[in-house]
Amino acid sequence: MKKLFALLLLISLNQQISAQKTVTLEDCESQFLKNNLFLLASHYNIDAAKALTIQAHIWDNPTITASLNAYNPQRDQFFNVGQNGQKAFGIEQLIYLGRKKKNEIKLAQANEQLAELQFNDLLRNLKLQLRQSFYTVFYNSKKLETTDKQLSRLEELINSYSIQTQKGNLPLKDLVRLQSLYLNFKNERMEIVNNNIVEQSNLKLLLNETENIIPNVSNTEFNKYLKTIPFDIKNLENEAITNRPDYLAKQKEIEANELNLKWQKSLSIPDITLGANYDQRSGAFQKETNLTLDIPLPLWNKNKGNIKYAQNILDQSKIEKQNFDLQIQTEITTAWNKWDESRKNYMLIKPTLNSDFETVYNGILDNFQKQNISLLEFTDFMESYNLATVQINELKKNLVLSAEELNKTINKDLF
C-alpha cells in the first residue's frame, strides 16, 4: 500500500512539474508575437483597411438598359422586336469630376496607414503588460522562496516547542510567540501568492498558454537597468515623437481628416453620366444612335452639412494633437523620475548585503539553538530578516518595472 501511495505521489509530482515551463523574456516575447489572440484579431483591422483601399480604386459599373416592345396594337402582335418591330438599347457610365476618386483613394490609404499605427500601439501596450507580468512573477517567486524558507524553519521550531511545552520544559507564551510569527509570515505569503495568481493568468492570456510560466532572469539582464541615462527632455521627446505609434497616429488622423474634408468638398461638385443608346423605330430617325450626357443641378444639395462636419472633426483632431504634445512631455518626465528614483534606492544597497544577511541569520540561528539569545530577540530578527530580503526583491522589481515603463514611453529599448 505504501509503495502504491509513493508511486501515485511521484506521478502527481511529475505532472505538476510538466505543467510548468521555464522561459526567458526573449522566449516569452517570441511566443507572444506568434500566439497572442489580441494581436491576431487586431491584424484583421489592417486587412480590412487594405480591402477598403482596393475598393476605393474601383469605379462604378456601367449601366446597360434595354427596351423591347411588349405589344403592337396596330398589328395585334406581342413582342414585335424583329426587323420591322421596336427595340432600344443604351449604356451609361458615371464619370467622376472634382478629383473625387483621387481624394477617396488617398483617404482610404491614410486610413490603412492609421490602422497599422493603431496595431503597433496595441503591440506596444501589450508588450509592456507582458514584461510587467513576467518580472512581477519572477520577483514574487523570489519573495516566496525567502518566506517559505522562514516558514519551514518556524515549523520545525514550533514542533519542537510544542513537545517541550507539553512536557512543561518551556512556557506556553514562547510557543504562542512562534505561532503568531508563523501566521504573520503565512499572511504575507498569501498576499504574494494572490498577486502571482493574477500575474500568472495575465501571462497565460498574453501567450495563449495553458502551462504555468516560470520566468528566468539572469544577473546580466537585471544589471542593464542600472545604467545611467541623462535626463535630456528634448532628446527623449524627439525619440518618442519618432518612435511612438500613438503619436504618429495623431498626425495621421489630422492628415486623414484633411483628406476627408477635401473629399467632402469634391462631393459637392456634380458628376457626369456619359452614355450612348440605339433606338430602332421610336426616335426621330430609323435605327437612331444617340450620345447622352446627364449632370445633376447643384441647387439644394451642396453637401454643406458633411463639409461642416469634416471641418469640425479636423479642428478637433488638431487640438487633440496639441494636448498630446504636452501629454508626452509629462509622461516622459514622470517615467524617467520613477526609474531614476528606483535606481538610486537600489544603488544604496551594498552588493554584499544579501550574503551579509545570510551570514548574520545563520549566526543568530546557531546562537538561538545554543540558547545564547532569547526567543524574543530571535523572532524580532527573523521578522527583520524576512522584511529586508523581501524589500530587496521589491526594490529590484520596482527598478525593472519603472525601466520598462520608460521604454514604453519612448517606445525604444533604452536598456
N, C-alpha and C positions, 0 to 999 in steps of 0.2 A: 504493500500500500504506500509506504514511504517512497519507494522507488518510482511508483506511478506519479505521486504528487510532485516529486522532484523533476520528472520528465515534463509534466504539464507546466510547471513553473518555468522551466528552461525554454519551452516552446513559446510561452507567453512573452518572456523577456526578448526572445529573438524577434517576435512580431513587432514589439514596441520599438526595438532598435531599427528594424527595417522600415518602419513608418516615419523615420526621420531622415533628413537629408542635410549634410553639412556642405555649405556652399560659401563662396566668396562673393563680394559685392559684384564683381565682374560677371560671375556666373548668373547671379540674380538678374542683372540688367539685360544680359543676353536672352534669358528665358522670358523676361518681361516684354521685350520687343517682339518676340515671336508669338507669345500666347495671350497677352493681355486683351481681354474682350472689349474693354472700353476703346482701346486703340483700333481694334479690328472693326468695331461698329462705326467709329468716327471716320474711318477711312472711306466709308461709303459716301460721306458728305462731299469729299473731293471728287469721287467718281460721278456723283450726281451733278456737281457743278460743271464738270467736263462735258457731261451729256447736254447740259443747257447751252454750253458754248457751241457744241456741234449743231444744236437746233437753231441757234441764232444765225448761223450761216445759211440756213435753208430758206429759200423764197417760198411764197405761197404757190400752191399748184395752180396751173391754168384751168380755166373753166370751159367745158365744152357743152354747147346746147344743141338740141335737135328739135325741130317742129315738123311732125308728119300729119298729113291730112287724115282725119278720122272718118268723115262722111262728106261726100259731094252731093248736095241736093239736086244739082242740075242733071246729073247722070244717075241719081239714086244709087250711088256706089260707095261702099265702105273702103277705107284705106286706099284712096286713089292717089298713089305715090309713084306711079310709073312715069313714062316719058311725057305724058300729057297731064299728069297729076300735079300735086303740090308737095314740096318738101323744102325745108330750110335748115341750114347748119351754121353754127357760129363757134368761135373760140375767143377767149379773153384772158389777158394776163395782167395782174396788178403790178405796176411799176412804182417803186418807192422813190419819193423825192425828199429833199431836205436832209440827205445823209442819214436817214432813219436806220437803215440796215447797218451801216458802218458804226453808228453810235450804239446800236443794240449789241453788236458783236464785241465792241470794246467794253461795254458794261458787263457782259457775260464773262469775258476774260478776267476782268477785275474781280468779279465775284468768285471765280475759280481760284485766283491767287489768294483771295481773302479766306477761302475755305482751307487752303493749305496752311496759311498762317495760324488759323484757329486750331487746326490739328496739331501743329508744332507747339502751340501754347498749352494744349491739353497734355502733350507729351512732357513738356517742361514741368507742369504741376504734378503729374503722376510720378515722374522720376523723383521729385523731391519727397513725395509720400513714401515711395519705395525705400529710399535711403534713410528717411527718418525711422520707419518701422524696422528696417534692417539693423541699424545701430542701436535703437532702443531695445530690441530683443537681445542683442549681444551684451550690452552693459547691464541690463536687468538680470541676465543669466549669471554674470559675474557677481552681482549683488547676492543672488540666490546661493551661489557657491559658498560665499562667506557666511551667510546666515545659516545655511544647512550645516556647515561645519560647527558653528556655535551650538546649534540645536542638538547635534549628535553628542557633543561633549557634555552639554547640560543634561541630556537624558541619562548618560552614564552616572553623572553626579547625583541626579535625583533618585535613580535606582539604588545607588549606594547609600544615600542619606535616608531613604525610606526604610531600608533594612536596619540601619543604626538607630533610627528614631523609634522603630518598633521595639528594639532591644533596650531603649532608654539611654543609649550612649550619647545621643545628640538631641538638642532641643527641637521642638516642632517648628519654632519660628524660623530656624535655618532652612528647614525643608520648604516651608511656605515661601521664604525669600527666593529660593531657587525656582520653585514652581511659578512664581509671579514673573520672574525674569524670563522663564521659558515661554510663558503666554505672551509677553511683550514681543519676543522675537517671532513667535508664531503669527501674531497680528501684522507685524511688519512684513513678514514673508507673504502673507495673504494679499496685501496691497500690491506687492511687486508681481505676484503670480497673476492677479486680476488684470493688471496693466499689460502683462505679457500676453495674456489670452487675447486681448483686443488687438495688440500689435501683430501677433501671430496670425490672427484672422485677416488683418489687412494685407499681410504678406501673401497669404494663400490666395486672396482675391486678386491681388495685383498680378500674381504669377500664374493664376489659373491652375493652382496646385492643390493636391489633396494631402500631401505629406507635410509634417511639421518641418519648418526651416530652421536649421542650426547655423547661425552666422559664424563666420570665421574671419577675424580681423587681426592682422599682424601688427607688430610694433612699428614697422616701417610705414604701414598705411596710416596708423594713427599719428605718427610724428610729422607727417606732411602738413597737418592742420596747425602746427606750431610755428610755421614760418611767418616772417614779418611782411605785412602788406601795408605800405604807407597810405594814409587817407588823402587821396587826391580826388576830390569830388568831381572835378571836371573830367579827368581821365576815366574814372569809373562810370560817370554818366554817359560819356561818349561810347564806352564799351556796351553799356546797357542799351542805348539807342540803336547801336549797330546789331546787337545780338538778340534782343528780346522780341519774340514773335507778336506779343500783345501790343507792343509799341508800334511795330511795323504794321500791324493790323489796323491800328488807329489811323495811321497815314493812308493805308489802302482804303479804309472806309471813306475818308474825305475824297479820295480820287474816284471811288465808285459813285459817291453821291454827286460829284461834279458831272460825271458821265451820265448819271440818271437825269440830272437837270437838263443837260444838252439833249438827251433822248426825248424827254417830255416836251421840250420846245420844238424839236423836229417833228413830233407827232401832230403839232398844230398846223403843219403845212400839208395841204391836201395831196393825196396820191392820184396818179393817173391809171385808169384801167384801159389798156390798149387791146383792141380786138379786130377780128375780121369775120364776116359772115357771107353765106351764099344763100340766095333765095331763088327758087325755081320759077315761080309764077306770080307771087303776090306783090312784088315790088313794082317800081316804075318801068322796069325792063324785064324781059325774059332772061332767065338764068343770071340774075343780078348778083354781082360780087361787090361787097362794101367794106370799107375800113371804118372802125368805130373808135371813139375816144370819149371816155367818161371821166369827169372830175367833180367831186362834191364842192358845193359852195360853202366856204367857211363863214357862215353868217352868225350862228349861235354857239356851236361847239368849237371853241378855240383851245380846248384843253387847259384853260386857265387854272382850274382847281388843282389838277395834278402838277402843274408847273409851280404853283404856290406851295404845295405840299413838299415837292422836291427841294425847293429853295429853303424852306424851314428845316428840313432834315439836314441839309448841307450846313446851315448855320449852326445847328445844334452839334453836329459832329466836330466842327472847328472849335467850339467852346470846350467840348469834352476833351479834345486833344490838348488844349492849353492846361486844363486841370490835370491831365495825365502827366504832363511835363513836370508839374510840381510834385505830383504823387511819386514819381520815380526818384526825384531827389530825396524825398523823405524816406522812402523805402531803403535806398542805398545807405543813407546816414544811419538809420535805425539798425539795419542788418550789420553794418560794419562795427558800430559801437557795441552791439551784443556779442559779436565774435571777439572783438578786442578785449572786452571785459572778461569774457570766459577764458581767453588765452592768458591774460595777466593773472587771474585767480589760480589757474592750474600751474603756471610757472613759479608761483610762490612755494609750491610743494617741492621738497628736496627729492632728488632722484632716488635716494636710498630709503625714503620714508617707508615704503611697503616692507622692505626687508627689516628695517628697524622695528616696525610694529610687530612683525612675526617673532623677532628675537626677544623683544620685551614680553610678548604674550607667552612664549614658551617658558621664559624665566618666571613669570608670575604664576603660571600653572604649576610649575615644579615646586615653587615655594609654598603654594597653597596646599599641594599634596603632602608636603613636609610639615604643614601646619605652622609655617613661619609667618604667614599673613592671615588675617581674619577673613571670614566669608564675606563680610560687608565690603572689604577692600577688593576682594576678588570679583564680586559681582559688579561693583562700580567700574572696575577696569574692563570687564567683559562688555558692559554697555558702551563704554567709551571706545573700546577697540572696534566693536561692531559698527558703531556710528561713524568712526573715522574711515574705515575701509569702504563702507557703503558710500560715504560722501566723496571719496576719491573717484570711485566709478561714476558717481553723479556728475562730478566736475568734468571728467572725460567725455561723458555723454553730452553735456551741455556745450562743450567746446566743439565737438563734431557736428552736432545739430545746428549750432549757430553758424558754423563754417558752411554747411550745406545750404542754409538759408541765404547766405551771402552769395554762394554760387548761383542759386536760383534767381536772386535779384538781378545779377548781371547776366545770367544765362551763359555762364562760362565757368569751366573748372579752374578756379583761381589757385587751387591747392593740388 
